[in-house]
């Protein structure tokens, strides 16, 4: 192998080494982006589950308040009926 052939071979090996290092750096970056994506996705899922739980709790509280209001209204109607407020003599 001539000196110029050896120099070309060495230059190609150096370029190959540089390309391998660049490939590894890019793979590491892709892995980091992938990890961050999965972490954000997990956070989104947790927030959505939390929001659903909060919606269920809010619905339950509103439903209980509605039932409580109905009970109070029925109590007031019964009280008024017992007081003969609705009794009219013609």
matplotlib code that plots the C-alpha trace (Angstrom):
import matplotlib.pyplot as plt

x = [0.0, 1.4, 1.7, -1.2, -3.3, -2.6, -3.4, -6.7, -7.4, -6.6, -8.7, -11.6, -11.2, -11.1, -14.3, -16.0, -15.0, -16.4, -19.7, -20.0, -19.6, -22.1, -24.6, -24.2, -24.8, -27.9, -29.2, -28.7, -30.6, -33.5, -33.5, -33.7, -36.6, -38.3, -37.9, -39.3, -42.2, -43.1, -42.8, -45.1, -47.5, -47.7, -48.2, -51.0, -52.7, -52.5, -53.9, -56.8, -57.5, -57.4, -59.8, -62.2, -62.1, -62.7, -65.7, -67.2, -66.7, -68.3, -71.2, -71.7, -71.6, -74.1, -76.3, -76.2, -77.1, -80.0, -81.3, -80.9, -82.8, -85.6, -85.8, -86.0, -88.7, -90.8, -90.4, -91.6, -94.6, -95.5, -95.1, -97.4, -99.9, -100.0, -100.6, -103.6, -102.1, -103.5, -106.9, -109.4, -113.0, -115.4]
y = [0.0, 3.3, 6.3, 8.1, 5.0, 4.7, 8.3, 7.9, 4.8, 6.7, 9.6, 7.2, 5.6, 8.9, 10.0, 6.6, 7.2, 10.7, 9.4, 6.7, 9.3, 11.6, 8.6, 7.8, 11.4, 11.5, 8.2, 9.6, 12.7, 10.6, 8.5, 11.7, 13.1, 9.7, 9.6, 13.2, 12.4, 9.4, 11.4, 14.1, 11.5, 9.9, 13.3, 14.0, 10.7, 11.4, 14.8, 13.5, 10.8, 13.5, 15.7, 12.8, 12.0, 15.7, 15.8, 12.7, 14.3, 17.6, 15.7, 13.7, 17.0, 18.6, 15.6, 15.5, 19.2, 18.6, 15.8, 17.9, 20.7, 18.3, 17.0, 20.6, 21.5, 18.4, 19.2, 22.8, 21.6, 19.1, 21.9, 24.2, 21.5, 20.7, 24.4, 24.4, 27.2, 25.6, 25.0, 27.4, 27.6, 28.7]
z = [0.0, -1.0, 1.3, -0.5, -0.3, 3.4, 4.0, 2.2, 4.3, 7.5, 6.5, 5.7, 9.1, 10.8, 9.0, 9.9, 13.5, 13.4, 11.8, 14.4, 17.2, 15.5, 15.2, 18.8, 19.8, 17.7, 19.1, 22.6, 21.7, 20.3, 23.4, 25.6, 23.4, 23.6, 27.4, 27.8, 25.5, 27.6, 30.9, 29.5, 28.2, 31.7, 33.3, 30.8, 31.6, 35.3, 34.9, 32.8, 35.5, 38.2, 36.3, 35.8, 39.5, 40.3, 37.8, 39.5, 42.9, 41.7, 40.2, 43.5, 45.6, 43.2, 43.4, 47.2, 47.3, 44.9, 47.1, 50.2, 48.6, 47.6, 51.2, 52.5, 50.0, 50.9, 54.6, 54.0, 51.9, 54.7, 57.3, 55.3, 54.7, 58.4, 59.2, 56.8, 54.8, 51.7, 53.1, 51.6, 52.6, 50.0]

ax = plt.figure().add_subplot(projection="3d")
ax.plot(x, y, z, "-o")
ax.set_aspect("equal")
plt.show()
